[in-house]
Structure formats: structure tokens, C-alpha cells
Amino acid sequence: MSKHRFRVYYEDTDAGGVVFYANYLKFIERGRTEYLRDLGFDQGSLALEKNIVFVVKSLSADYLLPAYLDDIIEVQTTIKSIKNASLVFTQKILSLEKNTVLFNAEVKVVSVM
């Protein structure tokens, strides 16, 4: 499992200080990118040197609770399965202050060349 912490910035929120729903997808994208980097797979290098690019094929998400301006969130990422040209990730976003799960997702990415 990979864990990465991020602060919620003003640009991530609406006028009420609540994280805009689409930004959860940005947070989990960062989590997947950092997880792959931790495993030694820099996506930029994969694209340039190996001509391998990952794209999201499918996604299921559950929005459980909101995150707010200045919250510290943790994105937890695990790889559920690996096939010839695809990976399935399970991801959670937690509020560290409240020690609660805010968001769950399962994301399938495929390699395109």
C-alpha cells in the first residue's frame, strides 16, 4: 500500500470551502502517480523511453464525506490486480484530522502504445 498526504487548497474548493467533487479524482490520480513512482515507474520516462502510456478505462467512486479547505488528506492506493495491459487500483481518501474515510474508488487503467 502506498500513502501520500496532501493539503486541500483554496483552488480545490467551492465558495463554501468544500472540496469540489471532481477534485477527488485529481487527488487519486496523484496517489496513483506517486505509487508508481515509489515502485520505480516514472510515467514520463515510461512514455518517452518505452512508449507506454496509462489511461483510465473505468472508475467507480463513492463519495462518503466532504473534505474542507486546509484539511490534510491521505490518499491510500493499492494494486488489486495486474494483467497483460491493465492495472486495477483500489484507493481511499482519508481525513487525517477526523481519522475517517471520505472517498473510495476502484480505477482500471490500461496501457496504450
N, C-alpha and C positions, 0 to 999 in steps of 0.2 A: 504494500500500500504506500501511496505517496501522499504527503500532506504539505499543502502550501497555504500560507497566510497572506491575506490582502486586506487593506483598509478600504472601506466604502467612501468614495469621494463624492463631492457635490455633483459632479458630472454624471454619476451613476444613478442619481435620484430624481424624483419629480419635485414639484414645488413644495410638497409636504414633507420632504426628507425621506421618503420611502423609495427603496430601490425599484427602478422601472423593470418590469418583468423580463424584457429581452436581455437585460444586462446579466442575468443569471447565466445565460448561455455564453456570454463573454467570459464570465468567471470560470466556468467549467472548461472552456476552450484553453484558457491559461493553465488550468490544472493539468489537462492532458498534455499540453506542450511541455510543461515543466517536468512531468513524469517521464515522458520520452527522453527529454534532455538528461534527466538523472540516470536513465538506463544507457546513455551514450549515443542516443539518436537525435541529433540536431536536425530539425526539419528543413532548415535552409540548406545544409550540406547534403542531406538526402536528395533534395530536389536538384541541386547543381551537379553533384558528383555521380549520383546513381539514377537520376531521372525518376525518382519515386516521390509521389505527392499523395497525401491522405486527404480525403474529403468525407464529410459527414453524409452517410446514406440514409440513416434513420435515427430517430431520437424519441424517447418517451420521457416525460418530465412530470413531476408532482411538486407543485408549489405549496408548501405547508404553512410557513410563517414568513412575515416580511423581515427584511434587513433594513437598517436605517443608516443615515448619514453618520460617518465616523465609527461605525461598528467595525470590529476586527472579525473577519470571517475566515474560516478554514475550508479549503476545498480538498476533499479526500477522494482519491482516484485509485481504482484497482482495475486490472485487466481481468475480465470474466472469461473471455475465450479468444483464441488466436487461430485463424485459418490461413489458407494459402495467400489470400489477398485482402483479408479483413481482420479487424480487431473489434471486440466489443468491450466497452468500458462501463463500469458502474461508478457513479460519482455522487457525492453528498456535499452540501454546503452547510456548515455549522456556524452558529453564532458562538464565539468563544466566551463572550460576557455572560450569555444565558445558558451555555452548555446545552443547546438544543439544535436539532436538525431543522433547517429552514427549507431545504430543497433536495430532492432526489432525482437522479436521471440515469438512464441507460442509453448509451450512444454507440452506434455502429459506424465505424469508419472503414472505408475501402481504399485500397491503393490504386491509383490511376497512373498510367505511364504515357 
